[in-house]
Each structure stands twice: as C-alpha cells, then as structure tokens.
Amino acid sequence: MATENLTMDKFETTIENNDIVLIDFWADWCGPCKMFGPIFERASEKHSDVTFTKCNTEEEQDLAGRFGIQSIPTLAIFREQILLFMQPGALPEEALEDLISQVKGLNMDDVRAKIAEESAKTGKEKMN
C-alpha cells in the first residue's frame, strides 16, 4: 500500500475509518525528512493492514498546529482513534518496524482502561 497525503479535511475520516494510522509530518526542505521518507514508504508496502499518511507541514499548517509540531520529521501513530505515539526524529527502519509490531500487539481494552484510570485520577486531583 502506498502512502496517502493527509489534509485537515481528511484527518477525521482517516482516523475514524482505519484501525491503525501512521502520520509522517514532513516538509520538502527537511533533510532528515528526505532520509525517513523511503523508510516510511517501504514500511507502507509491508503492512497492508496499516494506513500510512504523510502531512506536508508547509501546506497543512493548521493540521501541524493541531498536533503542536515543532520539529520534523515527527511520527504520530493512532490505533482505534487513540493517539499512542508521537515523537520527532527520523527512525531507522528496524525501529519503525518494531514500533509497528508493538502497536499491532497492544491490547486496546487495556489501553482504554488505563486512559479511563488516568482520567479519573486527574478528575479527582482537580476536585481537591
């Protein structure tokens, strides 16, 4: 599967309609982005069950701003509409493959339970 361009208009439906979504925030002038691009593309060809998207931060400033992107490339990973990972820097191919395997292996019921637990703690702290 090839990568798709991600725009603000397509963001919500992309996240809602795909189980796992990777977003590569990049720009044409960015050297590390150019190094990471082929790695990201190769991974997209290996994982047909994952949606790989690229967001050009120059053309999609609103979307980059929504994520607070300050350094590129930045990789964001969603699973079942939950942001699980976001980190700047060009990953080596092995690290990206390992990360994808970890995301696929997560028990999302556990993840949602931990989010609910943290949310409950935060709510109690605000009340005190």
N, C-alpha and C positions, 0 to 999 in steps of 0.2 A: 504494500500500500504506500502510495506517495504521501508526502506531507500536504497539508491544506493551509491556505492563508487564513489567518484568524483576524476578523474585524470586530469592532464593538457591536455591529449589527448581528453578527453570527455567534457572538460569545455565549449568550444564554442558551440558545438551542443546541449548540455544540456540547456544552456541559450537561444539559438535561438529557440529551438523546444518545449519549455514549457512556459506557461503563468506565473506561479509563481514558483520560485525555492528558497528553503531554503538550505543554506550550513552551516553545523556544522564543524568548524575547530577544530580538537582534536588530542590527542596523547594517546597512551597506558598508559604512566606513570603518566598521569594527573588525580589527584583525583576529582577535580570539573568536569572534562570531563566525568568521570565514573558516577557521580551523574546526569549529564544532559542527558547522552545517553538514558536512559529509558524514560525520559520525551519526548525527541525528537522522539523516536520510537513510543510512544503512540499517539503523535500528527499526525505522518505519517499514522497511522491506521484510524484516524478520518477524515482526509482530503484527499480523493482520487483525488481531483482536483488540488492538490499541489504536486510538485516534491520535495522530501526530500533527500538531498545528504549529505554525510559525507566525509570530506577530512582529511586523516591522515597526519598531518603536518610533521611527520618524513619521510614518504615515498614520499610525494609530496611537497618537499621543494620549487620547482620552483613556484608552484601554490600558496602556502602560502606566498612566497615572493612577488608575483604579487599583493597580497592584503595587504602586509605590516603587516602580522600577527606577533604580538609581545607577545600576551597573549592569552592563551586558557583556556576554550573553547571560541571561537568567533563565533557569529552567523551573517551570511550575508543573506539578502533577496533581490531577484530580482523579478520584475514584468515587463513583456513586455520588457525584456532586459535592464531595468534600475535598478541600484543598489539603493534601497530605504532605507536600514537599514544595519548597521554593528556596532556591539558592542561586546566587550569581556564580559565574565562572564556567569555563569550558571543561566539561568532564571528559576523561579518557573513555574509549569505547567500552572497556571492561567494567568501569564504574557505572556507566549508563545501563549496561545490560544487567548488572547486579541490582541496581535500583529498580528497574522494571520488574525483575523477578520478585523482589521484596514487596512491591506494590501489589502484584498479582497474588502473592501468598498471604496477604493480610486477611484476617477475619474481620469483616466490616461490622459485624454485630458488636465485636469487642471495641472497635474504634468508636462507634456511635455511643456505646455505654461509657467509654472514657470521656468523650466530649460532654455527655449529659452530666457526668460526675463533676467535671471541672466547672461546668456552667452552674451547677448547684452550689459548689463551693464559692464561686465568685459572687453569686447572688447573696449568699449568707454573709460574706465579708462586707458587701455594700450595705447590708442592713445593720451591721454592728458599728 
